[in-house]
């Protein structure tokens, strides 16, 4: 299992990533409301943001879906694979939003644990 870096999961660090996601999530939600295909492009950005967050928090350079990362919530690898297959779907947007929220909570638990 790839361990997370305690310094990189501090509240301020996590909040910075999460705020960036919230801004992007608004754009995705609006694009879905308009039935605009740009939602898929925004989702690609969201997927990249999520993976970058995981990598930075884990001191890794490349994201490997087969690896177990301490910071990831349950079934995150399978869920991320589902999201990547059809990023333009609203269900995938909701799933990515849940991953961000669950990862934020997991970071809080890991901060208390260590």
Residue frames as qw, qx, qy, qz and C-alpha x, y, z in Angstrom:
[[0.000, 0.889, 0.457, 0.000, 0.00, 0.00, 0.00],
 [0.385, 0.423, -0.023, 0.820, 1.26, 3.44, -0.89],
 [0.337, -0.585, -0.506, 0.536, 1.25, 5.57, 2.23],
 [0.135, 0.903, 0.237, 0.332, 0.17, 9.20, 2.23],
 [0.423, 0.220, -0.290, 0.830, 2.37, 12.09, 3.28],
 [0.268, -0.637, -0.606, 0.393, 1.04, 13.60, 6.51],
 [0.145, -0.413, 0.011, 0.899, 2.09, 17.12, 5.52],
 [0.097, -0.013, -0.586, -0.804, 0.20, 16.92, 2.23],
 [0.308, -0.489, -0.771, -0.268, -3.11, 15.95, 3.84],
 [0.132, -0.284, -0.466, 0.827, -3.29, 18.85, 6.27],
 [0.238, 0.702, 0.604, -0.292, -6.62, 20.66, 6.28],
 [0.119, 0.768, -0.130, -0.616, -5.32, 23.73, 4.41],
 [0.071, -0.311, 0.795, 0.515, -3.79, 21.58, 1.66],
 [0.185, 0.340, 0.918, 0.085, -6.91, 19.46, 1.25],
 [0.197, 0.753, 0.427, -0.461, -9.19, 22.50, 1.28],
 [0.061, 0.593, -0.403, -0.694, -7.21, 24.06, -1.57],
 [0.019, -0.033, 0.908, 0.418, -7.80, 20.98, -3.75],
 [0.115, 0.513, 0.835, -0.162, -11.41, 20.68, -2.68],
 [0.157, 0.724, 0.177, -0.647, -12.15, 24.35, -3.44],
 [0.086, 0.394, -0.630, -0.664, -10.69, 23.91, -6.90],
 [0.030, 0.209, 0.958, 0.193, -12.99, 20.92, -7.38],
 [0.146, 0.634, 0.618, -0.443, -16.04, 22.86, -6.15],
 [0.169, 0.628, -0.183, -0.738, -15.38, 25.56, -8.73],
 [0.122, 0.213, -0.829, -0.503, -15.02, 22.98, -11.47],
 [0.094, 0.324, 0.933, -0.126, -18.07, 21.04, -10.23],
 [0.263, 0.630, 0.317, -0.658, -20.24, 24.14, -10.67],
 [0.261, 0.497, -0.498, -0.661, -19.19, 24.37, -14.32],
 [0.060, 0.011, -0.977, -0.207, -19.89, 20.66, -14.83],
 [0.172, 0.467, 0.773, -0.393, -23.31, 20.93, -13.21],
 [0.297, 0.640, 0.037, -0.708, -24.21, 23.97, -15.34],
 [0.202, 0.355, -0.732, -0.545, -23.06, 22.19, -18.50],
 [0.020, 0.199, 0.980, 0.005, -25.27, 19.20, -17.62],
 [0.237, 0.579, 0.514, -0.586, -28.21, 21.54, -17.00],
 [0.339, 0.631, -0.234, -0.657, -27.70, 23.01, -20.48],
 [0.906, 0.208, 0.368, 0.020, -27.15, 19.51, -21.91],
 [0.290, 0.881, -0.363, -0.093, -23.86, 20.86, -23.16],
 [0.947, 0.161, -0.209, 0.185, -21.11, 18.49, -24.26],
 [0.210, 0.706, -0.454, 0.502, -18.52, 20.63, -22.49],
 [0.756, -0.534, 0.228, -0.303, -19.39, 18.67, -19.34],
 [0.978, 0.067, -0.021, 0.195, -17.14, 15.86, -20.60],
 [0.505, 0.591, -0.251, 0.578, -14.22, 18.25, -21.05],
 [0.318, -0.691, 0.315, -0.568, -14.72, 19.67, -17.56],
 [0.933, -0.311, 0.104, -0.150, -14.96, 16.14, -16.19],
 [0.840, 0.313, -0.205, 0.393, -11.60, 15.28, -17.76],
 [0.125, 0.655, -0.345, 0.660, -10.17, 18.24, -15.87],
 [0.668, -0.534, 0.219, -0.469, -11.84, 16.99, -12.69],
 [0.994, -0.037, -0.067, 0.077, -10.43, 13.49, -13.14],
 [0.612, 0.469, -0.288, 0.567, -6.95, 14.94, -13.65],
 [0.216, -0.674, 0.294, -0.642, -7.38, 17.14, -10.58],
 [0.872, -0.395, 0.109, -0.270, -8.40, 14.13, -8.48],
 [0.942, 0.124, -0.125, 0.286, -5.48, 12.02, -9.66],
 [0.359, 0.610, -0.302, 0.639, -3.02, 14.88, -9.11],
 [0.497, -0.645, 0.246, -0.525, -4.33, 15.28, -5.58],
 [0.973, -0.220, 0.049, -0.045, -3.85, 11.57, -4.87],
 [0.796, 0.359, -0.184, 0.451, -0.35, 11.63, -6.35],
 [0.099, 0.681, -0.312, 0.655, 0.76, 14.68, -4.41],
 [0.667, -0.557, 0.229, -0.439, -0.67, 13.37, -1.16],
 [0.982, -0.125, 0.138, 0.034, 1.12, 10.05, -1.77],
 [0.224, -0.748, 0.513, 0.357, 4.46, 11.45, -3.04],
 [0.693, 0.168, 0.651, 0.260, 4.08, 9.61, -6.35],
 [0.013, -0.401, 0.395, 0.827, 4.76, 10.73, -9.92],
 [0.368, 0.020, -0.688, -0.626, 2.37, 8.46, -11.83],
 [0.666, -0.079, 0.374, -0.641, -1.10, 7.25, -10.96],
 [0.252, 0.129, -0.937, -0.203, -1.50, 3.48, -11.14],
 [0.683, -0.235, -0.098, -0.685, -5.08, 2.27, -10.81],
 [0.832, -0.048, -0.553, -0.007, -3.84, -1.17, -9.78],
 [0.346, 0.187, -0.605, 0.692, -2.01, 0.17, -6.74],
 [0.433, -0.724, -0.535, 0.036, -3.59, 0.67, -3.35],
 [0.175, 0.478, -0.205, 0.836, -3.26, 4.18, -2.00],
 [0.236, -0.286, -0.728, 0.576, -3.85, 4.76, 1.70],
 [0.125, 0.223, 0.139, -0.957, -5.71, 7.97, 0.95],
 [0.363, -0.065, -0.608, -0.703, -8.28, 6.43, -1.41],
 [0.647, -0.089, 0.378, -0.656, -11.79, 5.55, -0.20],
 [0.585, 0.038, 0.809, -0.049, -13.26, 2.07, -0.62],
 [0.619, 0.480, 0.600, 0.164, -13.65, 0.92, -4.24],
 [0.061, 0.822, -0.096, -0.559, -12.08, 4.15, -5.49],
 [0.198, -0.329, 0.739, 0.553, -10.15, 2.39, -8.26],
 [0.236, 0.392, 0.865, 0.207, -13.26, 0.73, -9.68],
 [0.128, 0.837, 0.428, -0.316, -15.26, 3.91, -9.35],
 [0.061, -0.710, 0.317, 0.626, -12.57, 5.96, -11.07],
 [0.224, -0.050, 0.840, 0.491, -12.43, 3.45, -13.92],
 [0.207, 0.641, 0.739, -0.018, -16.23, 3.77, -14.29],
 [0.035, 0.865, 0.119, -0.487, -15.93, 7.58, -14.39],
 [0.164, -0.520, 0.557, 0.626, -13.17, 7.47, -17.00],
 [0.337, 0.232, 0.855, 0.319, -15.18, 5.23, -19.32],
 [0.069, 0.691, 0.577, 0.431, -17.97, 7.79, -19.74],
 [0.301, -0.211, -0.326, 0.871, -16.93, 11.13, -18.26],
 [0.157, -0.186, -0.261, -0.934, -19.76, 13.02, -19.97],
 [0.473, -0.475, -0.701, -0.242, -22.51, 11.21, -18.08],
 [0.367, -0.688, 0.111, -0.617, -24.20, 12.90, -15.15],
 [0.916, -0.387, -0.099, -0.043, -23.84, 9.73, -13.04],
 [0.781, 0.154, -0.195, 0.574, -20.07, 9.94, -13.48],
 [0.041, 0.624, -0.150, 0.766, -20.09, 13.56, -12.34],
 [0.686, -0.597, 0.028, -0.416, -21.98, 12.55, -9.19],
 [0.956, -0.151, -0.142, 0.210, -19.56, 9.68, -8.61],
 [0.557, 0.371, -0.215, 0.711, -16.51, 11.94, -8.94],
 [0.263, -0.668, 0.113, -0.687, -18.09, 14.44, -6.57],
 [0.870, -0.460, -0.036, -0.175, -18.60, 11.63, -4.04],
 [0.861, 0.098, -0.200, 0.457, -14.97, 10.53, -4.47],
 [0.221, 0.559, -0.218, 0.768, -13.76, 14.05, -3.69],
 [0.531, -0.618, 0.096, -0.572, -15.96, 14.27, -0.60],
 [0.955, -0.283, -0.083, -0.003, -15.04, 10.81, 0.67],
 [0.729, 0.274, -0.235, 0.581, -11.34, 11.46, 0.08],
 [0.052, -0.650, 0.209, -0.729, -11.58, 14.70, 2.04],
 [0.765, -0.523, 0.078, -0.368, -13.14, 12.79, 4.95],
 [0.957, -0.013, -0.155, 0.243, -10.52, 10.08, 4.69],
 [0.431, 0.519, -0.287, 0.680, -7.77, 12.70, 4.91],
 [0.398, -0.645, 0.211, -0.617, -9.33, 13.99, 8.13],
 [0.941, -0.316, 0.009, -0.122, -9.40, 10.46, 9.59],
 [0.842, 0.231, -0.198, 0.446, -5.77, 9.85, 8.56],
 [0.111, 0.664, -0.286, 0.682, -4.69, 13.13, 10.19],
 [0.643, -0.568, 0.210, -0.468, -6.23, 11.98, 13.47],
 [0.995, -0.061, -0.083, 0.019, -4.83, 8.48, 13.18],
 [0.759, 0.321, -0.230, 0.517, -1.17, 9.44, 12.73]]
